[in-house]
Amino acid sequence: MSIISAVKTYLGFFVLLTLVLEASLGALALSSGGSIQLLAVSGMLLVILLLIGVVSLFAYKKPEALLRSMASHDAAAACNFDDTPAGLFCRELVGCWWESIKPDNASALSLMSISTDPASSGLKFSGKAYDKQGNLNAVWETVASCINPAEKKVFYYWRGWHPAKPNEPFEGFGELVFHSSANGIHSGMGFFSDTNLTQLNSTTRKSVQLHRASANEAALLQQANAKLVAEGIQHKLAELG
């Protein structure tokens, strides 16, 4: 039981499964002879090779999945929204969104991810903001949020920082209104306040236009190539006008 409870990641699960299979095949090999013993030993080697293949595939395709916490996955799954108006509204919002920001003197476009928040059973917003040249200008996430499903509104409190000014934290409040159509919710608008905590008189108010991001566009959040990200941001800015 202590060994099982120690399994926290998917890599640990694969290793535990391999140990169980190896122990079973090893016991069979010791208690038998002839062709059965040969098959058992061959099976042990096959299991090891299979483990190496699976881990190598994940390490190449999606390395973060190997070390992802199984507990956090279960918590997120338990955070599924019900069929109440609030739950249906939240369910429709989950995904990636473009935020076109005005005035755009610093950040012109933000790629925002809306996901479930296991801690509050609500919504969590996080995003990366870019300037007109497609350079990363800010990273932010919500600390708290609440919804008004009847009016398709979300209110939130956020915190963030600028890579060029790591010692100057920023925060503010925001309000978003989403537009519903026969095809679901795919756009919206709103505003947020932006305050430099080292200069409390620096608060500005910015408006945003929201557009649902496609799966390929959402992949920009995971893209490590800064040049490709910049090209994608510039292309989207031109598209949005």
Phi, psi and omega in degrees: 000322180294325178293315181297317181292341180280348180283110183247340184235168179291328175297317177298323178295317178299318180294317179298316179299320179295318179298320179296314180294318180296319179295319180295314180292324178296319178296321179294320181294322181287330184265003182226182180210180177064222185293327180295318178297320179297318179295321180295315179296319178297321178297321179298316178295321181295319179297317179298314180296322179295318178298315179300318181295315181296313180296319179296321179295314179295320181297329180275317185275313187210075186298329183293338182292329182296323184258006179293138181290128176292329180294318181292326177295317179295323180294320179294321179295325180288349183267016179300139183278145181278190184263019173286163177305321179294316180295318179295320179297313179298319181299323180289333184278336184301131181141197181251144184224147170269137173244108175274122192253132175228137353291151186253041181289340177237284178265129181258331185210137179236138173258109189253136177251128175251123183223172176284148179244101182304330184292325183244358185057030179235217183248147175233133180250140173211150183200169174234128181255144184232151176275184185294338179273358179087013178274141178298125184245333182201153175232133185212164175203159180277147174263328179205154177207156174216159186235156171232088186297330181297324181254006179057044183244151173229132174247140184210159174241128186235160173223149180196184180206157177257129179305327180283344180226066186296340181265009180239091180288151179236154177203171179174180178246154179215159176221130179236139176240123182260145182260126182258142177221182180298335181265009180105198181258118183228000180206172179182185180204169179170201180206165172210152175264149185227114183236127172280115186293346175270351178219082189297343178271013184263010185300131175234158179244127183235143178261153181225148170246133185252139177218135179297134178268144177284170180298320180292321179292322180297334179295344177299331179299331183259358185285129181267343182277107184298327181293316179294322177297313180300318179296319179294320179295314179298321179295319180290322177299318178294322180293319181282343179076000000 
